[in-house]
Amino acid sequence: MIYIVAFANPDHSITQQGNFASLRIGTRIEEEAYAVEQVSELLRNAGIHHKISKDIEQDIWKKYILNCAHNVSTACYNNTIGELRKNPDKAKEYEKLIYEAYEVAAAKGVNIQK
């Protein structure tokens, strides 16, 4: 799972915005933990900064919840998140989207309280 700030250009290429990038690797299956360690070693040897997730399901859902609100709202209004947050109605809608996605995760039994 990766967090990165990027945008699409008119020519359909992608540009990373800023230097923020965060890579998490992990597995939902305990028997695959050794494979995660091997991938971690490959990434480390290639100089790629990453972390092994203690709960990849949780990490995936945290990102999904954020994306449910962020991607929909910024695309719908063609606003940055800062512009959305300045408008009380848009900010409230954004927060509702976050809460709705959170409820889905909770209903699936995902522990996202950490």
N, C-alpha and C positions, 0 to 999 in steps of 0.2 A: 504494500500500500504506500502511496506517495502523496505528500502534500506539496503542491507547487502553485505558484501564482503565474498564470499565463493567459494569453489572449490570442484569438485568431485574427490574422491579417486578411485584407481583401483578396490576396492571392492564395488564400487557404493555408498558408504556412502558419506555424505557431511560434510565438515569441514569449520567452520566459521573462516575467517582470520582476526585477530585483534579484537578490541572491538567495532568497529563501527556498529551501527544498528540504524535505524530511522524508526519509525512506524507512519503512518498517517492514520487517519480514517475519513470518511466523506460520504456524499451522494450527488447524483445529483438531488434528489427529495426533495424539501423543506419540504413536509409533513413528511418526515422521520427524520427530525432533532432531534426530541425527542428520537428516537431510537439510534441515534448516541451518544447523551448525556448519555443514559443508558449504552451503550457499553463502553463509556469512563469511567464511574464510576466503572464498573466491572474491567476494566484494571487497573485503579488507585488503587482499593482495592487489586488487585493481585500484586501490585508493578511493573507493566509493564509501563515503560516510553513511552509516545505517545503524539501526538498532534492531535487536531481536525483541519482538513484542512478547510480553508475558500473557497477553490476551488479544490475539489478532482479531477475533470476532468483535470484541469491544472497540478496538481501534477502527475497524472497517465501518462499524455502525456510527461511531462518532463522526467520521468523515461523511458518511452518507447523510446523516441528519443535517450537518452543515450544508452540504451540497443541495439537499432538497429545498432549503430556504434560499441560499445564496444564488444558485444557478437560475432558479425559476424567477426570483424577484429581479435580479439584475438584468436578465434577458427581457422580461416582460416590460420593464420600465426604461430599459436602456440607460440605467443609472449605475454608478459605482455604489459600493456598499455604504460609503460615507454619505452620498447623496440620499440614499434610501433612509438611512438612520436620521437624517435631518427632517424628514417629512413624517409627522406623527402617524398618519394613516398608513403609509407604506411600511413604517417601522413596526406597527402593530400587526400588519399582514405578515411580515417577515417572521415575527415572533410566533404567530399562529402556525406557520408552516414548520418551524422548528419543533414546536410542541406536538404537532400531529405526527411528525416522523419519529419523535421520541416515544410517543404512545405505541406506535407500531413495533418499535424495538422492544419496549417493555412487554407488550403482548406476546412477542416471540421468546421472551425469557432472557433477553440479552442484558447483561449487567453493565449498564452505562453510567453508574453513579460514581465511579472512581475518578 
